[in-house]
Amino acid sequence: FATIPDGMSRSDNNVTHDVPSICKAIAEVCLGPFRRLLADLNDPATGHPPVTCILSDVVMDFSMEAARELGLPYVQLWATSAVSFVALRHCRLLFDRGLAPIKDFKQLTNEYLDTPVEDLPGLRNMRLRDFPTFIRSPDPDDYMLHFTLGIVERAVGASALIINTFDDLEGEAVAAMEALGLPKVYTIGPLPLLAPSSNISMSLWKQEEECLPWLDDKEPGSVVYVNFGSTTIMTNEQLVEFAWGLAMSGRHFLWIIRPDLIRGDTAVLPPEFSVETAERGLISSWCPQQQVLNHPAVGVFLTHSGWNSTLDSMCGGVPVISWPFFADHQTICRYQCTEWGVGMEIDSDVRRDTVSGLITEVMEGENGKVMKKKAHEWREKAVKATKPGGSSRRNFEELIHEVLAPTPRRSA
Protein backbone atom coordinates (compact mmCIF):
# COMPACT_ATOMS: atom_id res chain seq x y z
CA PHE A 1 0.00 0.00 0.00
CA ALA A 2 1.06 3.59 -0.66
CA THR A 3 -0.18 6.55 1.35
CA ILE A 4 -0.75 10.27 0.92
CA PRO A 5 -0.99 12.90 3.68
CA ASP A 6 -4.50 13.72 4.88
CA GLY A 7 -3.69 17.17 6.23
CA MET A 8 -4.45 16.26 9.84
CA SER A 9 -1.97 16.75 12.66
CA ARG A 10 -0.49 13.72 14.39
CA SER A 11 -1.71 15.24 17.64
CA ASP A 12 -5.35 14.89 16.56
CA ASN A 13 -5.93 11.75 18.61
CA ASN A 14 -9.71 12.13 18.59
CA VAL A 15 -9.91 13.07 14.93
CA THR A 16 -12.64 10.51 14.25
CA HIS A 17 -14.97 12.73 16.28
CA ASP A 18 -14.30 15.80 14.13
CA VAL A 19 -15.81 14.74 10.83
CA PRO A 20 -16.00 18.28 9.36
CA SER A 21 -12.26 18.81 9.91
CA ILE A 22 -11.47 15.49 8.25
CA CYS A 23 -13.64 16.27 5.23
CA LYS A 24 -12.26 19.79 4.88
CA ALA A 25 -8.66 18.56 5.06
CA ILE A 26 -9.34 15.89 2.44
CA ALA A 27 -10.94 18.40 0.07
CA GLU A 28 -8.19 21.00 0.47
CA VAL A 29 -5.02 18.93 0.85
CA CYS A 30 -5.19 15.57 -0.89
CA LEU A 31 -5.35 16.30 -4.63
CA GLY A 32 -1.74 17.46 -4.98
CA PRO A 33 -0.19 14.49 -3.16
CA PHE A 34 -2.48 12.15 -5.09
CA ARG A 35 -1.30 13.59 -8.41
CA ARG A 36 2.30 13.03 -7.33
CA LEU A 37 1.51 9.46 -6.30
CA LEU A 38 0.00 8.74 -9.72
CA ALA A 39 3.05 10.24 -11.42
CA ASP A 40 5.33 8.01 -9.37
CA LEU A 41 3.24 4.93 -10.15
CA ASN A 42 3.24 5.75 -13.86
CA ASP A 43 7.01 6.35 -14.02
CA PRO A 44 8.42 3.81 -16.53
CA ALA A 45 11.61 3.63 -14.48
CA THR A 46 9.75 1.75 -11.75
CA GLY A 47 9.03 -1.16 -14.06
CA HIS A 48 5.44 -1.30 -12.84
CA PRO A 49 2.45 -1.33 -15.20
CA PRO A 50 0.75 2.06 -15.49
CA VAL A 51 -2.44 2.95 -13.63
CA THR A 52 -5.43 2.06 -15.81
CA CYS A 53 -8.37 2.88 -13.51
CA ILE A 54 -9.04 4.84 -10.31
CA LEU A 55 -11.47 3.49 -7.72
CA SER A 56 -12.23 5.92 -4.92
CA ASP A 57 -14.50 6.39 -1.95
CA VAL A 58 -16.95 9.22 -2.69
CA VAL A 59 -15.49 11.30 0.14
CA MET A 60 -12.19 11.18 -1.77
CA ASP A 61 -13.76 12.54 -4.94
CA PHE A 62 -10.83 14.92 -5.46
CA SER A 63 -9.45 11.88 -7.30
CA MET A 64 -12.08 12.37 -10.02
CA GLU A 65 -10.18 15.42 -11.26
CA ALA A 66 -6.92 13.48 -11.36
CA ALA A 67 -8.58 10.67 -13.32
CA ARG A 68 -10.01 13.17 -15.79
CA GLU A 69 -6.58 14.74 -16.31
CA LEU A 70 -5.11 11.33 -17.17
CA GLY A 71 -8.09 10.14 -19.21
CA LEU A 72 -8.69 7.20 -16.87
CA PRO A 73 -11.96 5.50 -15.95
CA TYR A 74 -13.11 6.70 -12.54
CA VAL A 75 -15.20 4.42 -10.31
CA GLN A 76 -16.70 5.52 -7.00
CA LEU A 77 -17.50 3.44 -3.94
CA TRP A 78 -20.52 4.63 -1.99
CA ALA A 79 -19.80 3.08 1.41
CA THR A 80 -23.26 3.37 2.92
CA SER A 81 -26.83 2.57 1.84
CA ALA A 82 -28.57 3.39 -1.42
CA VAL A 83 -31.47 4.99 0.48
CA SER A 84 -28.95 7.31 2.16
CA PHE A 85 -27.63 8.41 -1.23
CA VAL A 86 -31.14 9.08 -2.52
CA ALA A 87 -32.09 10.94 0.66
CA LEU A 88 -29.08 13.24 0.27
CA ARG A 89 -29.82 13.87 -3.40
CA HIS A 90 -33.39 14.85 -2.51
CA CYS A 91 -32.26 17.42 0.07
CA ARG A 92 -32.45 20.10 -2.63
CA LEU A 93 -36.19 19.37 -2.83
CA LEU A 94 -36.45 19.94 0.92
CA PHE A 95 -34.91 23.37 0.37
CA ASP A 96 -37.30 24.11 -2.49
CA ARG A 97 -40.26 23.17 -0.27
CA GLY A 98 -39.01 25.36 2.56
CA LEU A 99 -38.57 22.40 4.92
CA ALA A 100 -34.81 22.74 5.32
CA PRO A 101 -32.52 23.98 6.59
CA ILE A 102 -34.29 24.48 9.92
CA LYS A 103 -35.08 28.03 11.02
CA ASP A 104 -33.83 27.69 14.60
CA PHE A 105 -32.86 25.02 17.12
CA LYS A 106 -36.35 25.00 18.66
CA GLN A 107 -37.47 22.97 15.65
CA LEU A 108 -35.21 20.14 16.83
CA THR A 109 -37.23 19.65 20.01
CA ASN A 110 -40.81 20.32 18.94
CA GLU A 111 -42.80 18.21 16.48
CA TYR A 112 -41.37 19.89 13.39
CA LEU A 113 -39.02 17.00 12.58
CA ASP A 114 -42.03 14.66 12.43
CA THR A 115 -43.29 16.48 9.32
CA PRO A 116 -44.07 13.86 6.63
CA VAL A 117 -42.08 14.25 3.40
CA GLU A 118 -43.80 12.67 0.42
CA ASP A 119 -43.38 12.26 -3.33
CA LEU A 120 -39.66 11.53 -3.32
CA PRO A 121 -38.73 8.84 -5.89
CA GLY A 122 -36.90 5.93 -4.29
CA LEU A 123 -37.93 6.73 -0.70
CA ARG A 124 -40.90 5.56 1.36
CA ASN A 125 -42.63 6.77 4.52
CA MET A 126 -40.09 9.45 5.31
CA ARG A 127 -40.31 12.19 7.92
CA LEU A 128 -38.01 15.18 8.07
CA ARG A 129 -36.15 13.57 11.00
CA ASP A 130 -35.29 10.57 8.81
CA PHE A 131 -33.07 12.57 6.47
CA PRO A 132 -29.32 12.82 7.14
CA THR A 133 -28.68 15.12 10.09
CA PHE A 134 -26.80 17.70 8.03
CA ILE A 135 -30.14 19.38 7.25
CA ARG A 136 -30.63 20.12 10.97
CA SER A 137 -28.25 23.06 11.02
CA PRO A 138 -29.92 26.51 10.92
CA ASP A 139 -26.85 27.78 9.05
CA PRO A 140 -27.58 27.74 5.29
CA ASP A 141 -23.82 27.74 4.70
CA ASP A 142 -23.12 24.75 6.98
CA TYR A 143 -19.94 23.07 5.74
CA MET A 144 -21.02 19.44 6.11
CA LEU A 145 -24.34 20.09 4.42
CA HIS A 146 -22.70 21.48 1.30
CA PHE A 147 -19.83 18.99 1.39
CA THR A 148 -22.18 15.99 1.36
CA LEU A 149 -24.51 17.50 -1.22
CA GLY A 150 -21.49 18.21 -3.39
CA ILE A 151 -20.15 14.66 -3.36
CA VAL A 152 -23.50 13.04 -4.22
CA GLU A 153 -24.14 15.56 -7.00
CA ARG A 154 -20.66 15.16 -8.50
CA ALA A 155 -21.08 11.38 -8.57
CA VAL A 156 -22.75 11.71 -11.98
CA GLY A 157 -19.25 12.27 -13.38
CA ALA A 158 -18.05 8.78 -12.44
CA SER A 159 -17.80 5.92 -14.92
CA ALA A 160 -19.60 3.65 -12.46
CA LEU A 161 -20.73 3.54 -8.85
CA ILE A 162 -20.25 0.60 -6.45
CA ILE A 163 -22.51 0.06 -3.43
CA ASN A 164 -22.14 -2.45 -0.62
CA THR A 165 -25.78 -3.58 -0.76
CA PHE A 166 -27.96 -6.07 -2.62
CA ASP A 167 -30.86 -5.75 -5.01
CA ASP A 168 -33.54 -7.44 -2.93
CA LEU A 169 -32.86 -4.99 -0.11
CA GLU A 170 -32.46 -1.71 -2.00
CA GLY A 171 -33.42 -2.28 -5.61
CA GLU A 172 -35.97 0.54 -5.58
CA ALA A 173 -33.44 3.06 -4.28
CA VAL A 174 -30.80 1.90 -6.78
CA ALA A 175 -33.27 2.39 -9.64
CA ALA A 176 -33.96 5.90 -8.31
CA MET A 177 -30.22 6.63 -8.29
CA GLU A 178 -29.87 5.71 -11.94
CA ALA A 179 -33.00 7.75 -12.75
CA LEU A 180 -31.26 10.75 -11.17
CA GLY A 181 -28.61 10.55 -13.90
CA LEU A 182 -25.98 8.43 -12.21
CA PRO A 183 -23.86 6.00 -14.22
CA LYS A 184 -24.22 2.25 -13.93
CA VAL A 185 -24.68 1.27 -10.26
CA TYR A 186 -23.15 -2.05 -9.25
CA THR A 187 -24.60 -3.60 -6.08
CA ILE A 188 -22.01 -6.07 -4.79
CA GLY A 189 -22.94 -6.66 -1.15
CA PRO A 190 -22.99 -7.63 1.54
CA LEU A 191 -19.21 -7.72 1.19
CA PRO A 192 -18.69 -9.92 4.29
CA LEU A 193 -20.62 -12.65 2.46
CA LEU A 194 -19.11 -11.96 -0.97
CA ALA A 195 -15.57 -12.42 0.39
CA PRO A 196 -16.00 -14.38 3.64
CA SER A 197 -12.44 -15.74 3.61
CA SER A 198 -10.79 -12.32 3.42
CA ASN A 199 -8.34 -11.64 6.25
CA ILE A 200 -8.47 -7.88 5.71
CA SER A 201 -10.16 -6.19 8.66
CA MET A 202 -12.30 -3.06 8.22
CA SER A 203 -12.03 -2.28 11.93
CA LEU A 204 -10.54 1.01 13.15
CA TRP A 205 -9.77 -0.55 16.53
CA LYS A 206 -7.80 -3.54 17.80
CA GLN A 207 -10.20 -6.44 18.21
CA GLU A 208 -10.41 -8.33 21.49
CA GLU A 209 -11.58 -11.91 20.98
CA GLU A 210 -12.08 -12.90 24.63
CA CYS A 211 -15.80 -12.39 24.12
CA LEU A 212 -16.12 -15.39 21.78
CA PRO A 213 -15.51 -18.13 24.39
CA TRP A 214 -17.72 -16.12 26.77
CA LEU A 215 -20.53 -16.31 24.21
CA ASP A 216 -19.96 -20.05 23.78
CA ASP A 217 -21.27 -20.62 27.31
CA LYS A 218 -24.56 -18.76 26.72
CA GLU A 219 -27.91 -20.12 25.56
CA PRO A 220 -28.99 -19.44 21.95
CA GLY A 221 -30.55 -16.01 21.51
CA SER A 222 -29.94 -15.00 25.13
CA VAL A 223 -27.35 -12.19 24.77
CA VAL A 224 -27.82 -8.48 24.05
CA TYR A 225 -24.89 -7.21 21.96
CA VAL A 226 -24.27 -3.46 22.36
CA ASN A 227 -21.95 -1.52 20.06
CA PHE A 228 -22.41 2.05 18.84
CA GLY A 229 -19.67 1.91 16.22
CA SER A 230 -16.34 3.65 15.82
CA THR A 231 -17.43 7.32 15.73
CA THR A 232 -20.54 7.66 17.93
CA ILE A 233 -20.05 9.69 21.10
CA MET A 234 -22.43 10.28 24.01
CA THR A 235 -22.61 11.91 27.41
CA ASN A 236 -21.90 9.97 30.58
CA GLU A 237 -25.54 10.52 31.56
CA GLN A 238 -26.64 8.69 28.42
CA LEU A 239 -24.14 5.93 29.13
CA VAL A 240 -25.63 5.47 32.60
CA GLU A 241 -29.17 5.27 31.19
CA PHE A 242 -28.08 2.53 28.80
CA ALA A 243 -26.31 0.75 31.65
CA TRP A 244 -29.32 0.66 33.92
CA GLY A 245 -31.55 -0.30 30.99
CA LEU A 246 -29.35 -3.34 30.43
CA ALA A 247 -29.38 -4.12 34.14
CA MET A 248 -33.17 -3.84 34.38
CA SER A 249 -33.64 -6.17 31.39
CA GLY A 250 -32.14 -9.06 33.35
CA ARG A 251 -30.37 -10.31 30.21
CA HIS A 252 -26.80 -11.35 29.52
CA PHE A 253 -25.04 -8.64 27.54
CA LEU A 254 -21.81 -7.97 25.66
CA TRP A 255 -21.17 -4.23 25.66
CA ILE A 256 -18.46 -2.52 23.61
CA ILE A 257 -17.30 0.72 25.25
CA ARG A 258 -14.54 2.44 23.28
CA PRO A 259 -11.99 4.50 25.25
CA ASP A 260 -13.28 7.64 23.47
CA LEU A 261 -17.02 6.89 23.62
CA ILE A 262 -17.78 9.69 26.10
CA ARG A 263 -17.66 13.25 24.80
CA GLY A 264 -14.59 14.92 26.31
CA ASP A 265 -14.29 12.52 29.23
CA THR A 266 -13.77 8.93 30.35
CA ALA A 267 -16.67 6.49 30.62
CA VAL A 268 -17.69 6.02 34.25
CA LEU A 269 -20.24 3.35 35.13
CA PRO A 270 -21.94 3.32 38.55
CA PRO A 271 -20.29 0.83 40.95
CA GLU A 272 -23.76 -0.54 41.75
CA PHE A 273 -24.25 -1.41 38.09
CA SER A 274 -21.00 -3.36 37.96
CA VAL A 275 -21.92 -5.30 41.09
CA GLU A 276 -25.44 -6.09 39.91
CA THR A 277 -24.42 -7.29 36.44
CA ALA A 278 -21.07 -8.94 37.22
CA GLU A 279 -22.41 -12.45 36.57
CA ARG A 280 -24.15 -11.69 33.28
CA GLY A 281 -22.31 -8.86 31.57
CA LEU A 282 -19.04 -8.55 29.65
CA ILE A 283 -17.60 -5.15 28.75
CA SER A 284 -14.86 -4.86 26.11
CA SER A 285 -13.25 -2.00 24.19
CA TRP A 286 -13.77 -3.66 20.76
CA CYS A 287 -14.57 -7.06 19.28
CA PRO A 288 -14.75 -9.02 16.00
CA GLN A 289 -18.28 -7.87 15.25
CA GLN A 290 -19.07 -10.15 12.33
CA GLN A 291 -18.17 -13.21 14.39
CA VAL A 292 -20.22 -11.91 17.31
CA LEU A 293 -23.32 -11.28 15.20
CA ASN A 294 -23.02 -14.72 13.64
CA HIS A 295 -22.82 -16.37 17.07
CA PRO A 296 -26.03 -18.24 17.99
CA ALA A 297 -25.99 -16.77 21.53
CA VAL A 298 -26.70 -13.24 20.28
CA GLY A 299 -30.41 -12.43 20.25
CA VAL A 300 -30.52 -8.68 19.60
CA PHE A 301 -28.11 -5.92 18.57
CA LEU A 302 -28.31 -2.48 20.24
CA THR A 303 -26.71 -0.32 17.56
CA HIS A 304 -26.27 3.17 16.09
CA SER A 305 -27.41 1.92 12.65
CA GLY A 306 -24.21 2.64 10.79
CA TRP A 307 -24.25 0.85 7.44
CA ASN A 308 -21.51 -1.68 8.15
CA SER A 309 -23.22 -2.64 11.40
CA THR A 310 -26.56 -2.85 9.62
CA LEU A 311 -25.20 -5.28 7.04
CA ASP A 312 -23.36 -7.25 9.73
CA SER A 313 -26.64 -7.74 11.59
CA MET A 314 -28.41 -8.80 8.40
CA CYS A 315 -25.67 -11.29 7.59
CA GLY A 316 -26.14 -12.71 11.08
CA GLY A 317 -29.94 -12.66 10.93
CA VAL A 318 -30.10 -10.57 14.13
CA PRO A 319 -32.84 -7.96 14.84
CA VAL A 320 -31.79 -4.54 16.10
CA ILE A 321 -32.66 -1.83 18.58
CA SER A 322 -31.46 1.41 17.04
CA TRP A 323 -30.13 4.60 18.63
CA PRO A 324 -29.04 6.58 15.54
CA PHE A 325 -26.29 9.12 16.13
CA PHE A 326 -25.65 11.36 13.11
CA ALA A 327 -25.33 11.63 9.32
CA ASP A 328 -27.37 8.90 7.59
CA HIS A 329 -27.90 6.75 10.69
CA GLN A 330 -31.40 8.23 10.95
CA THR A 331 -32.25 7.22 7.38
CA ILE A 332 -31.01 3.67 7.85
CA CYS A 333 -32.81 3.39 11.20
CA ARG A 334 -36.08 4.42 9.57
CA TYR A 335 -35.76 1.67 6.97
CA GLN A 336 -34.76 -0.93 9.55
CA CYS A 337 -37.84 -0.14 11.61
CA THR A 338 -40.41 0.28 8.83
CA GLU A 339 -39.53 -1.02 5.37
CA TRP A 340 -37.22 -3.90 6.35
CA GLY A 341 -39.05 -4.85 9.55
CA VAL A 342 -35.98 -5.77 11.61
CA GLY A 343 -35.68 -2.93 14.13
CA MET A 344 -37.14 -0.75 16.86
CA GLU A 345 -35.92 2.79 17.62
CA ILE A 346 -34.81 4.43 20.86
CA ASP A 347 -35.40 8.17 21.10
CA SER A 348 -32.30 10.37 21.24
CA ASP A 349 -33.32 11.30 24.79
CA VAL A 350 -32.58 7.79 26.00
CA ARG A 351 -34.24 6.48 29.18
CA ARG A 352 -33.47 3.26 31.04
CA ASP A 353 -37.10 2.13 31.12
CA THR A 354 -37.28 2.40 27.33
CA VAL A 355 -34.04 0.46 26.86
CA SER A 356 -35.20 -2.33 29.16
CA GLY A 357 -38.67 -2.44 27.61
CA LEU A 358 -37.41 -2.68 24.04
CA ILE A 359 -34.94 -5.42 24.94
CA THR A 360 -37.75 -7.42 26.52
CA GLU A 361 -40.06 -6.81 23.56
CA VAL A 362 -37.51 -7.89 20.95
CA MET A 363 -36.38 -10.97 22.88
CA GLU A 364 -39.76 -12.11 24.22
CA GLY A 365 -42.64 -10.16 22.64
CA GLU A 366 -44.78 -10.70 19.56
CA ASN A 367 -43.07 -7.85 17.71
CA GLY A 368 -39.76 -9.50 18.44
CA LYS A 369 -40.90 -12.77 16.90
CA VAL A 370 -41.86 -10.97 13.70
CA MET A 371 -38.54 -9.10 13.63
CA LYS A 372 -36.53 -12.29 14.14
CA LYS A 373 -38.40 -13.93 11.28
CA LYS A 374 -37.73 -10.96 8.99
CA ALA A 375 -34.06 -10.84 10.03
CA HIS A 376 -33.61 -14.50 9.07
CA GLU A 377 -35.40 -13.91 5.76
CA TRP A 378 -33.05 -11.02 4.94
CA ARG A 379 -30.07 -13.17 5.83
CA GLU A 380 -31.24 -15.83 3.38
CA LYS A 381 -31.68 -13.23 0.65
CA ALA A 382 -28.24 -11.75 1.36
CA VAL A 383 -26.61 -15.18 1.17
CA LYS A 384 -28.43 -15.92 -2.09
CA ALA A 385 -27.28 -12.60 -3.61
CA THR A 386 -23.61 -13.37 -2.96
CA LYS A 387 -23.57 -17.00 -4.08
CA PRO A 388 -22.57 -17.96 -7.65
CA GLY A 389 -25.38 -16.81 -9.92
CA GLY A 390 -26.69 -14.35 -7.32
CA SER A 391 -27.24 -10.70 -8.20
CA SER A 392 -24.29 -9.32 -6.24
CA ARG A 393 -21.91 -12.00 -7.50
CA ARG A 394 -22.97 -11.31 -11.11
CA ASN A 395 -22.60 -7.57 -10.60
CA PHE A 396 -19.13 -8.01 -9.12
CA GLU A 397 -18.01 -10.09 -12.09
CA GLU A 398 -19.50 -7.56 -14.52
CA LEU A 399 -17.76 -4.71 -12.68
CA ILE A 400 -14.39 -6.40 -13.16
CA HIS A 401 -14.88 -7.38 -16.80
CA GLU A 402 -16.68 -4.21 -17.94
CA VAL A 403 -15.01 -1.46 -15.91
CA LEU A 404 -12.04 -2.34 -13.69
CA ALA A 405 -10.19 -4.73 -16.00
CA PRO A 406 -12.04 -4.87 -19.32
CA THR A 407 -10.91 -7.49 -21.79
CA PRO A 408 -9.52 -5.81 -24.94
CA ARG A 409 -11.79 -6.38 -27.90
CA ARG A 410 -10.23 -8.19 -30.82
CA SER A 411 -10.27 -6.37 -34.11
CA ALA A 412 -12.21 -8.04 -36.90
Buried (B, 14 or more C-beta within 10 A) or exposed (E): EEEBEBBBEEEBEEBBBBBEBBBBBBBEBBBEBBBEBBEEEEEEEEEEEEBEBBBBBBBBBBBBBBBEEBEBBBBBBBBBBBBBBBBBBBBEBBBEEEBBBBEEEEBBEEEBBEBEBEEBBBBEEBEBBBBBBBBBBBEEEBBBBEBBBEBBBBBEBBBBBBBBBBBBBBBBBBBBBEEBEBBBBBBBBBBBBBEEEEEEEEEEBEBEEEBBEBBEEBEEBBBBBBBBBBBBBBEBEBBBBBBBBBBBBEBBBBBBBBEBBBEEEEBEBEEEBEEBBEEBBBBBBBBBBBBBBBBBBBBBBBBBBBBBBBBBBBBBBBBBBBBBBBBBBBBBBBBBBBBBBBBBBBEEEBBBEBBBBBBBBBBEBEBBEEBBBBBBBBBEBBBBBBEEEBBBBBBBEBBEEBBBEEEEEEEE
